[in-house]
Amino acid sequence: MGGRKSLAETRPEVVELAHKLRKPTRSGKQRSLHEISAELAARGFVAEKTGQDHWHKIKKARQRLVLCRLMVDIMRTVHDLLDGSRKARLI
């Protein structure tokens, strides 16, 4: 069966380090997932496409929202114009 390989298959050193970081410390406190991700990033393990794709999707979503609102306004205007012309014909 196809599909994308897991992180354990492609970068086992990252998974191993994450497991080590997740284990409780000597004081018995377990690190949060946020702390673990910050530590991994500090050691250079970051995603290749982080950031830019996320903002690109948001930008596209905002553009779609603006276009949808514009289309609704245009449709309302056309509807009002057609409705007004029908009334004018009836009078």
Protein Blocks (a to p, Z undefined) as FASTA:
>chain_A
ZZdddfklmmmmlmmmmmmmmpccfkopacdfklmmmmmmmnopacfkgojlmmmmmmmm
mmmmmmmmmmmmmmmmmmmmmmmmmmmmmZZ
